[in-house]
Amino acid sequence: MPTPQGFIEGLFGLSGQRALVTGSSQGIGYALARGLARAGADVVLNGRDPQRLEAACAKLRAELPDARIDALPFDATRHEEVRKAIDGFEAETGPIDILVNNAGMQHRAPLEDFPAERFEQLLQTNIASIFHVGQAVARHMIGRGRGKIINIASVQTALARPGIAPYTATKGAVGNLTKGMATDWARHGLQCNAIAPGYFETPLNAALVADAEFSDWLARRTPAGRWGLVDELVGACIFLSSNASSFVNGHTLFVDGAISVSL
């Protein structure tokens, strides 16, 4: 009979696994990469800017000197670039066992004035990138008969606020694409799920965090009474990356202080 520690390691340990996290030079992506590395995974950081990416890798290696940290720069919105990068990495380095599709962006404007070019950029960054990277990685996972894909959705997958209608549309699409991935790929041994963060202190939300009126509204609107901290997303990511979630598929896990379930 395994010891309690051995039992927990068997469920949640990620030793021997390799995880690619897109958009991981900062914010939620970096926090999730760090958490997966602390759980024993080899981690591959991704971003479009090679210099920022290497700086993030250097920072993470300094924090976790015993962890294996690789960099894989590519633009997640460019299909052929993604395919070439993923295929090359798999051939030269080894399998990607866990994919966290985290790359994303935000733009705020009234819907009647929302710039068309920004709408297209949101579509490419927040949803097309998940298709591009998810497909490229899944083709290898399918051949191995196993794999974990975690898409970063949002509380806006279920809710809307003024000024971010296109963002809300993209995050709703993330939830439905996750369902589609699970429907197509579960039979191949893949588990495809999403994490929907509520309001977290990140560079993406810096303007809102600095807005005292908004932060006061958020504290009153959220049953937990505060902004989330990015490290509070790590447990959900480890769960969905591990053996503990072997029969969880097509699910969106809200990590939001209960804002999505209350009026």
C-alpha positions, 0 to 999 in steps of 0.5 A, spaced: 500 500 500 502 506 498 504 511 503 500 518 503 505 521 500 506 516 495 499 516 494 498 524 493 505 524 488 501 518 484 495 523 483 498 530 482 506 529 481 508 531 474 515 528 474 517 526 467 512 530 464 513 536 459 509 542 459 508 548 454 505 554 456 504 559 451 504 567 453 508 565 459 513 571 459 509 574 465 503 574 469 498 568 469 502 564 464 509 565 468 505 563 474 503 557 471 509 555 468 513 556 475 507 552 479 508 546 474 515 546 475 515 546 482 510 540 481 516 536 478 514 538 470 520 540 465 517 547 463 517 550 456 516 557 456 513 561 450 512 568 447 513 572 441 519 576 443 525 572 444 529 577 449 523 577 454 522 570 453 529 569 455 529 574 461 523 570 463 527 563 463 533 566 466 528 568 472 525 562 473 531 558 473 534 562 478 528 561 482 528 553 481 535 551 479 533 544 479 528 545 474 529 544 467 526 550 463 526 551 456 524 557 451 520 556 445 519 562 441 513 563 436 507 567 434 501 563 437 497 567 431 501 564 425 499 557 423 505 555 419 510 558 424 507 554 430 507 548 426 514 548 425 516 550 432 512 544 435 514 539 430 521 541 431 521 541 438 518 534 438 523 532 434 529 535 437 527 535 444 522 530 446 514 530 447 510 535 450 505 532 455 501 538 457 499 544 453 497 550 457 494 555 452 495 561 455 496 567 450 491 572 450 490 580 450 485 585 452 482 591 449 477 596 452 472 600 448 464 601 447 462 596 442 459 601 437 466 605 437 470 598 437 476 598 432 475 593 427 482 591 427 482 590 434 477 586 434 480 581 429 487 582 433 483 579 439 480 573 435 487 571 433 490 572 439 485 569 444 481 564 440 485 562 433 492 561 437 488 556 441 486 552 435 493 553 432 497 551 438 492 545 440 492 542 433 499 542 432 501 539 439 495 534 439 497 531 433 503 528 436 499 527 443 494 523 439 500 518 436 502 517 443 495 516 446 495 521 451 496 528 453 493 534 457 490 540 454 488 546 458 485 552 455 485 559 459 478 562 459 475 567 463 470 569 467 467 572 461 466 565 458 460 566 462 459 573 464 459 580 460 461 587 462 461 593 458 466 595 454 469 588 452 464 585 448 469 582 443 473 579 449 467 576 451 466 573 445 473 570 444 473 567 451 466 564 450 469 561 444 474 558 448 469 554 452 466 551 446 472 550 443 475 546 449 468 542 449 470 541 441 477 538 443 474 534 448 469 531 443 474 529 438 480 527 442 478 524 448 477 517 444 485 518 443 486 519 450 487 526 451 484 530 456 482 537 454 479 542 459 479 550 461 480 554 467 476 560 467 480 566 472 476 571 475 479 578 476 486 577 478 492 582 479 496 581 472 499 586 467 493 585 463 489 588 469 494 593 471 489 599 469 483 596 473 487 594 479 490 602 479 482 604 479 480 605 486 473 605 484 473 599 480 477 595 485 472 597 490 466 595 486 470 588 485 470 587 492 463 588 493 461 584 487 465 578 489 463 574 495 471 572 496 471 580 497 478 581 493 482 580 487 485 574 486 492 572 486 496 569 480 498 563 484 491 561 486 490 558 479 496 553 480 492 548 484 487 548 478 492 547 473 496 542 476 489 538 477 488 538 470 495 536 468 495 530 473 493 523 473 487 526 478 483 529 472 484 522 468 476 522 467 475 530 467 474 532 459 471 538 456 470 542 463 471 549 464 473 550 471 472 557 474 477 560 479 473 566 481 472 567 488 464 565 486 463 572 482 460 567 477 455 564 481 452 570 485 448 576 484 
